Amino acid sequence: MKNALISLKEKILLRKRSIIETVFDSLKNKFEIEHTRHRSPTNFLIHVFSVLISYSMQSKKPSISMPFFIG
């Protein structure tokens, strides 16, 4: 693979990769978002929304602070 320059934003996000993986791991394991036996698409969406709501109500969440990147 060729070496290529990466942007500053990508470089910062690569440093924060462990936090991003922690969030996905908690969604998969603690909140069981990877359950695939839904009988209808509606039930799947209800399950995903309920998992995201319960995660957002969690008191201690990992976060990434990037104050100089607005958009």
TIMI-2910 file (N, C-alpha, C, CB; in pm, 1 decimal, decimal comma, always signed):
<rs>
+----------+----------+----------+----------+----------+----------+----------+----------+----------+----------+----------+----------+------+
!      n_x !      n_y !      n_z !     ca_x !     ca_y !     ca_z !      c_x !      c_y !      c_z !     cb_x !     cb_y !     cb_z ! resn !
+----------+----------+----------+----------+----------+----------+----------+----------+----------+----------+----------+----------+------+
!    +84,1 !   -117,6 !     +0,0 !     +0,0 !     +0,0 !     +0,0 !    +88,8 !   +124,1 !     +0,0 !    -95,8 !     -0,3 !   +121,6 !  Met !
!    +52,0 !   +220,4 !    -80,3 !   +130,5 !   +342,3 !    -91,0 !   +107,6 !   +433,2 !    +28,4 !    +97,1 !   +415,7 !   -219,4 !  Lys !
!   +211,8 !   +504,4 !    +66,4 !   +196,9 !   +605,4 !   +170,6 !   +124,9 !   +726,0 !   +112,9 !   +334,6 !   +646,4 !   +229,2 !  Asn !
!    +31,7 !   +779,2 !   +189,3 !    -42,8 !   +896,2 !   +144,0 !    -59,1 !   +992,3 !   +260,7 !   -181,3 !   +855,8 !    +85,9 !  Ala !
!    -62,2 !  +1119,0 !   +228,5 !    -84,7 !  +1218,6 !   +332,1 !   -231,1 !  +1217,5 !   +373,1 !    -42,8 !  +1358,7 !   +283,7 !  Leu !
!   -254,8 !  +1231,4 !   +502,0 !   -392,6 !  +1238,5 !   +549,7 !   -416,5 !  +1377,2 !   +606,5 !   -421,6 !  +1128,5 !   +656,5 !  Ile !
!   -541,9 !  +1414,7 !   +606,7 !   -575,5 !  +1548,0 !   +655,5 !   -564,5 !  +1552,4 !   +807,6 !   -717,5 !  +1588,5 !   +610,2 !  Ser !
!   -563,2 !  +1671,7 !   +861,6 !   -552,0 !  +1690,2 !  +1006,2 !   -672,3 !  +1631,2 !  +1078,3 !   -538,1 !  +1838,6 !  +1040,2 !  Leu !
!   -789,8 !  +1646,4 !  +1019,0 !   -911,5 !  +1592,2 !  +1080,6 !   -904,7 !  +1440,0 !  +1090,7 !  -1035,8 !  +1634,0 !  +1000,1 !  Lys !
!   -858,9 !  +1373,5 !   +984,7 !   -846,1 !  +1227,9 !   +986,8 !   -740,4 !  +1182,9 !  +1087,0 !   -811,6 !  +1175,8 !   +847,6 !  Glu !
!   -633,7 !  +1259,3 !  +1099,9 !   -527,8 !  +1225,5 !  +1194,7 !   -578,1 !  +1232,3 !  +1338,7 !   -408,2 !  +1319,3 !  +1176,3 !  Lys !
!   -657,8 !  +1332,7 !  +1369,2 !   -714,0 !  +1346,0 !  +1504,1 !   -813,6 !  +1234,8 !  +1531,4 !   -781,7 !  +1483,2 !  +1521,9 !  Ile !
!   -896,7 !  +1201,7 !  +1432,2 !   -993,4 !  +1093,2 !  +1451,3 !   -924,2 !   +957,6 !  +1467,4 !  -1090,6 !  +1088,1 !  +1333,2 !  Leu !
!   -809,6 !   +937,8 !  +1403,0 !   -735,6 !   +813,3 !  +1422,4 !   -684,6 !   +801,2 !  +1565,4 !   -618,8 !   +805,0 !  +1324,2 !  Leu !
!   -649,6 !   +912,4 !  +1626,1 !   -607,7 !   +909,8 !  +1766,5 !   -724,5 !   +878,0 !  +1858,7 !   -545,5 !  +1043,6 !  +1806,1 !  Arg !
!   -844,3 !   +913,4 !  +1817,8 !   -964,1 !   +890,5 !  +1899,5 !  -1032,5 !   +758,1 !  +1866,4 !  -1062,6 !  +1004,8 !  +1880,6 !  Lys !
!   -965,8 !   +673,9 !  +1790,5 !  -1027,3 !   +549,6 !  +1744,7 !  -1069,2 !   +458,7 !  +1860,1 !   -931,8 !   +475,8 !  +1654,2 !  Arg !
!   -991,4 !   +453,6 !  +1966,2 !  -1026,1 !   +366,0 !  +2078,7 !  -1157,2 !   +407,8 !  +2144,2 !   -914,0 !   +366,4 !  +2182,6 !  Ser !
!  -1182,6 !   +537,6 !  +2151,4 !  -1308,6 !   +585,1 !  +2209,4 !  -1425,7 !   +546,5 !  +2119,0 !  -1305,0 !   +739,0 !  +2230,5 !  Ile !
!  -1407,2 !   +561,2 !  +1988,7 !  -1512,8 !   +525,1 !  +1893,8 !  -1542,2 !   +375,6 !  +1901,6 !  -1472,6 !   +564,4 !  +1749,9 !  Ile !
!  -1438,3 !   +293,3 !  +1911,0 !  -1459,0 !   +149,2 !  +1922,8 !  -1525,0 !   +112,6 !  +2055,1 !  -1326,6 !    +75,8 !  +1909,1 !  Glu !
!  -1496,9 !   +187,0 !  +2161,1 !  -1561,2 !   +162,7 !  +2289,9 !  -1710,8 !   +187,6 !  +2281,6 !  -1499,3 !   +250,8 !  +2398,0 !  Thr !
!  -1749,8 !   +293,3 !  +2212,8 !  -1892,7 !   +323,5 !  +2196,8 !  -1962,0 !   +212,3 !  +2118,9 !  -1912,3 !   +459,2 !  +2125,2 !  Val !
!  -1903,3 !   +169,3 !  +2007,5 !  -1964,5 !    +62,4 !  +1928,3 !  -1969,0 !    -68,9 !  +2006,0 !  -1887,9 !    +43,0 !  +1797,3 !  Phe !
!  -1864,7 !    -96,2 !  +2084,5 !  -1863,2 !   -218,2 !  +2164,4 !  -1972,2 !   -216,3 !  +2270,5 !  -1727,2 !   -236,9 !  +2229,8 !  Asp !
!  -1992,9 !   -102,3 !  +2334,2 !  -2099,0 !    -95,1 !  +2435,4 !  -2237,0 !   -106,1 !  +2371,3 !  -2088,5 !    +35,9 !  +2514,9 !  Ser !
!  -2254,4 !    -50,0 !  +2251,8 !  -2383,0 !    -64,3 !  +2183,4 !  -2409,3 !   -209,7 !  +2144,8 !  -2387,1 !    +24,5 !  +2058,7 !  Leu !
!  -2305,7 !   -279,5 !  +2102,0 !  -2324,1 !   -418,6 !  +2060,8 !  -2344,4 !   -511,5 !  +2179,6 !  -2204,9 !   -465,1 !  +1979,6 !  Lys !
!  -2264,6 !   -495,9 !  +2283,5 !  -2267,7 !   -591,8 !  +2393,6 !  -2365,7 !   -555,3 !  +2503,6 !  -2131,7 !   -605,2 !  +2452,0 !  Asn !
!  -2357,8 !   -434,9 !  +2553,9 !  -2442,3 !   -397,4 !  +2666,8 !  -2587,5 !   -378,5 !  +2625,0 !  -2390,2 !   -270,1 !  +2731,0 !  Lys !
!  -2609,7 !   -315,5 !  +2511,0 !  -2745,6 !   -284,2 !  +2468,0 !  -2798,9 !   -381,2 !  +2362,6 !  -2750,5 !   -144,0 !  +2413,9 !  Phe !
!  -2719,2 !   -479,7 !  +2323,7 !  -2759,0 !   -585,5 !  +2230,1 !  -2818,5 !   -530,6 !  +2100,0 !  -2859,5 !   -677,6 !  +2296,7 !  Glu !
!  -2744,6 !   -443,5 !  +2034,6 !  -2794,6 !   -385,4 !  +1910,0 !  -2773,8 !   -481,0 !  +1792,0 !  -2724,9 !   -251,1 !  +1882,2 !  Ile !
!  -2697,1 !   -586,9 !  +1810,0 !  -2664,5 !   -676,3 !  +1700,0 !  -2761,2 !   -794,0 !  +1688,7 !  -2524,3 !   -727,6 !  +1716,4 !  Glu !
!  -2873,1 !   -786,1 !  +1751,5 !  -2973,3 !   -892,7 !  +1746,3 !  -3037,9 !   -892,2 !  +1607,8 !  -3081,2 !   -874,6 !  +1858,6 !  His !
!  -3037,8 !  -1004,4 !  +1538,9 !  -3083,0 !  -1006,5 !  +1399,5 !  -3213,0 !  -1081,9 !  +1377,1 !  -2977,4 !  -1066,7 !  +1314,1 !  Thr !
!  -3283,9 !  -1121,9 !  +1478,8 !  -3404,7 !  -1202,2 !  +1460,1 !  -3532,3 !  -1120,2 !  +1474,3 !  -3406,6 !  -1315,9 !  +1559,3 !  Arg !
!  -3536,4 !  -1009,6 !  +1409,4 !  -3658,4 !   -929,3 !  +1411,6 !  -3750,7 !   -978,3 !  +1300,8 !  -3626,6 !   -777,2 !  +1394,7 !  His !
!  -3876,7 !   -988,9 !  +1332,2 !  -3970,9 !  -1043,3 !  +1234,5 !  -4020,7 !   -937,5 !  +1136,5 !  -4088,7 !  -1106,0 !  +1305,9 !  Arg !
!  -4006,3 !   -811,8 !  +1171,8 !  -4049,8 !   -707,1 !  +1079,2 !  -3952,9 !   -589,4 !  +1086,9 !  -4195,1 !   -661,0 !  +1111,4 !  Ser !
!  -3944,2 !   -511,2 !   +980,9 !  -3857,8 !   -392,7 !   +982,7 !  -3899,7 !   -291,9 !  +1089,6 !  -3858,6 !   -325,5 !   +846,3 !  Pro !
!  -4028,8 !   -286,1 !  +1119,3 !  -4076,8 !   -194,0 !  +1222,6 !  -4020,5 !   -232,4 !  +1358,7 !  -4230,7 !   -192,9 !  +1227,2 !  Thr !
!  -4021,2 !   -360,9 !  +1390,6 !  -3965,2 !   -405,5 !  +1518,3 !  -3815,4 !   -378,5 !  +1526,2 !  -3992,1 !   -554,3 !  +1538,7 !  Asn !
!  -3746,5 !   -394,6 !  +1413,9 !  -3604,3 !   -364,2 !  +1411,5 !  -3579,6 !   -216,8 !  +1442,3 !  -3544,3 !   -400,7 !  +1275,7 !  Phe !
!  -3654,0 !   -127,3 !  +1377,7 !  -3635,9 !    +16,1 !  +1400,8 !  -3672,1 !    +54,9 !  +1543,7 !  -3720,2 !    +96,4 !  +1302,3 !  Leu !
!  -3776,7 !     -3,8 !  +1597,6 !  -3813,9 !    +24,7 !  +1735,9 !  -3702,1 !    -18,6 !  +1829,8 !  -3946,0 !    -46,1 !  +1773,0 !  Ile !
!  -3642,8 !   -133,8 !  +1802,5 !  -3532,7 !   -181,7 !  +1886,6 !  -3412,0 !    -88,2 !  +1877,7 !  -3492,1 !   -324,2 !  +1845,4 !  His !
!  -3375,6 !    -46,9 !  +1757,2 !  -3260,6 !    +42,3 !  +1740,0 !  -3285,2 !   +176,0 !  +1808,9 !  -3231,1 !    +64,3 !  +1590,4 !  Val !
!  -3404,2 !   +233,5 !  +1792,1 !  -3434,4 !   +361,0 !  +1857,2 !  -3433,7 !   +347,8 !  +2009,0 !  -3569,7 !   +413,6 !  +1810,3 !  Phe !
!  -3485,9 !   +238,5 !  +2061,4 !  -3486,4 !   +221,4 !  +2206,9 !  -3344,8 !   +205,0 !  +2261,1 !  -3571,8 !   +100,3 !  +2246,1 !  Ser !
!  -3257,7 !   +137,6 !  +2185,0 !  -3118,0 !   +124,2 !  +2226,9 !  -3049,4 !   +260,2 !  +2227,1 !  -3042,5 !    +26,5 !  +2134,4 !  Val !
!  -3072,2 !   +339,7 !  +2123,5 !  -3008,8 !   +471,8 !  +2117,5 !  -3060,8 !   +564,4 !  +2227,0 !  -3032,2 !   +535,3 !  +1980,7 !  Leu !
!  -3187,8 !   +555,4 !  +2259,7 !  -3243,1 !   +636,8 !  +2368,0 !  -3184,7 !   +593,4 !  +2501,4 !  -3396,7 !   +626,7 !  +2371,0 !  Ile !
!  -3175,3 !   +463,4 !  +2524,4 !  -3118,4 !   +417,3 !  +2651,3 !  -2970,7 !   +453,5 !  +2661,1 !  -3136,6 !   +265,5 !  +2666,3 !  Ser !
!  -2897,3 !   +452,0 !  +2549,0 !  -2757,6 !   +494,6 !  +2551,1 !  -2746,0 !   +644,0 !  +2579,7 !  -2689,9 !   +461,2 !  +2418,0 !  Tyr !
!  -2835,9 !   +723,5 !  +2523,7 !  -2828,8 !   +868,1 !  +2546,5 !  -2864,8 !   +904,6 !  +2690,0 !  -2921,2 !   +941,2 !  +2450,0 !  Ser !
!  -2943,3 !   +819,7 !  +2757,5 !  -2977,5 !   +845,5 !  +2897,1 !  -2872,0 !   +793,2 !  +2994,2 !  -3111,1 !   +783,3 !  +2929,4 !  Met !
!  -2771,3 !   +727,4 !  +2943,3 !  -2663,7 !   +676,6 !  +3027,6 !  -2587,1 !   +794,3 !  +3087,0 !  -2568,7 !   +583,7 !  +2946,9 !  Gln !
!  -2554,1 !   +786,2 !  +3215,7 !  -2493,3 !   +900,9 !  +3283,1 !  -2348,0 !   +922,7 !  +3242,2 !  -2501,4 !   +882,8 !  +3432,8 !  Ser !
!  -2274,3 !   +817,8 !  +3218,9 !  -2132,4 !   +832,4 !  +3188,4 !  -2105,4 !   +774,6 !  +3050,1 !  -2044,4 !   +762,4 !  +3295,9 !  Lys !
!  -2084,7 !   +862,4 !  +2952,2 !  -2061,5 !   +820,1 !  +2814,7 !  -1922,0 !   +864,0 !  +2770,5 !  -2169,8 !   +878,3 !  +2720,1 !  Lys !
!  -1853,6 !   +783,4 !  +2689,6 !  -1728,6 !   +830,8 !  +2630,9 !  -1759,2 !   +938,0 !  +2526,7 !  -1649,0 !   +713,3 !  +2567,4 !  Pro !
!  -1673,1 !  +1036,8 !  +2516,8 !  -1699,6 !  +1144,9 !  +2421,8 !  -1569,9 !  +1190,9 !  +2356,8 !  -1769,3 !  +1263,3 !  +2491,7 !  Ser !
!  -1584,4 !  +1250,6 !  +2241,9 !  -1472,8 !  +1308,8 !  +2168,0 !  -1497,8 !  +1458,0 !  +2160,3 !  -1457,5 !  +1245,3 !  +2024,7 !  Ile !
!  -1402,4 !  +1535,4 !  +2208,2 !  -1419,3 !  +1680,6 !  +2199,5 !  -1327,2 !  +1734,3 !  +2090,1 !  -1388,8 !  +1749,4 !  +2336,8 !  Ser !
!  -1387,7 !  +1795,8 !  +1990,2 !  -1313,6 !  +1859,4 !  +1881,9 !  -1369,7 !  +1999,8 !  +1864,4 !  -1323,2 !  +1776,6 !  +1748,4 !  Met !
!  -1330,8 !  +2094,4 !  +1948,7 !  -1391,9 !  +2227,5 !  +1943,9 !  -1360,1 !  +2306,5 !  +1817,6 !  -1348,0 !  +2306,3 !  +2062,3 !  Pro !
!  -1249,0 !  +2275,6 !  +1749,6 !  -1212,1 !  +2355,4 !  +1633,1 !  -1265,5 !  +2298,0 !  +1503,2 !  -1063,0 !  +2367,6 !  +1624,7 !  Phe !
!  -1337,0 !  +2186,0 !  +1506,5 !  -1402,1 !  +2131,2 !  +1388,2 !  -1551,7 !  +2149,4 !  +1402,8 !  -1366,1 !  +1981,6 !  +1367,8 !  Phe !
!  -1607,1 !  +2246,5 !  +1334,4 !  -1751,2 !  +2271,5 !  +1341,6 !  -1823,8 !  +2182,3 !  +1241,6 !  -1782,8 !  +2420,8 !  +1314,2 !  Ile !
!  -1779,5 !  +2174,6 !  +1120,1 !  -1852,9 !  +2100,3 !  +1019,5 !  -1772,5 !  +2014,8 !   +933,2 !  -1925,3 !  +2188,4 !   +937,6 !  Gly !
+----------+----------+----------+----------+----------+----------+----------+----------+----------+----------+----------+----------+------+
</rs>
